[in-house]
Amino acid sequence: MKQLYGVIGCPVHHSLSPLMHNGVFQQLGIEAYYHAFHVEKDQLPAAIQGLKALGIAGANVTIPHKTAVMPLLDEIDEMAQRIGAVNTIVNENGRLIGYNTDGPGFVRALCEETKTVIKGKRILLVGAGGAARGIYFALASEQAARIDICNRTRSTATQLIEEADVSIDSSVYSIEEAEKHLDEYEIIINTTPVGLYPNVEAMPLSLDRLEADTVVSDIIYNPLETKWLQEARQKRAIVQNGVGMFIYQGALAFEKWTGIFPDVKRMKQIVIQQLGGSVC
């Protein structure tokens, strides 16, 4: 009998996780299937009980459930607890254990794809949601010089910094304030869904003061290059889309479920081809 895995989110119809993970299961000859489950906010407790009842071996968690899912699980990994968000669930003999692979996945992709060293860098994080929490913690672990956060709701960003409780300089700005200080950063990262398909004309903040050779990263991967990244490229920035993070967070989750670290080149090929791009 095939083991069942899945992703829970709202919305989730756009997710490429089923295509990616099922491709890897097939490549490795593993009898398993991965499915996307649309779960409304008020149905999350029932969905988590359903994971247990159906014996689902593991799941990913995406927007907007990464924080809300935590009290519903039997155990939370220490790093995920400190981050305050879960994106991966492992079913260990009926006990659901939560992990966070977003941050490590992002950092690994960023360093490999942009040839950037995090240590000593001044970083601006746009957004303070579930993905931002994991990325903030991972960047702090890599000894960034400072990590500032700009968010439309300042209190949410302040809460993120306080709850992360890491020894690193951080300030909270409004979007407008961050735009005025943009030339002070060496790495700028958008963790919000602003610019995600179908709202492809939207941008998270102005790049008027962007310096050339700044690393500009957007965790969105559909479209492959957002309007924001296109503008950054025109200003001679080093740009990175969200495909790498998506692949590596998925690969790390796959490893937690199966004990096998999958072929990330194969995963990238599947994702890029589905998005209509080409693999270099």
Buried (B, 14 or more C-beta within 10 A) or exposed (E): EEBBBBBBBBEBEEBBBBBBBBBBBEEBEBEBBBBBBBBEEEBBEEBBEBBEEEEBBBBBBBBBBBBBBBEBBBEBBEBBBBBBBBBBBBBEEEEBBBBBBBBBBBBBBBBEBBEBEBEEBBBBBBBBBBBBBBBBBBBBBBEBEBBBBBBBEBEBBBBBBEBBEBEBEBBBBBEEEBBEBBEEBBBBBBBBBBBBEEEBEEBBBBBEBBBEEBBBBBBBBBBBBBBBBEBBEEBEBBBBBBBBBBBBBBBBBBBBBBEEEBBBEBBBBBBBEEBEBEEE
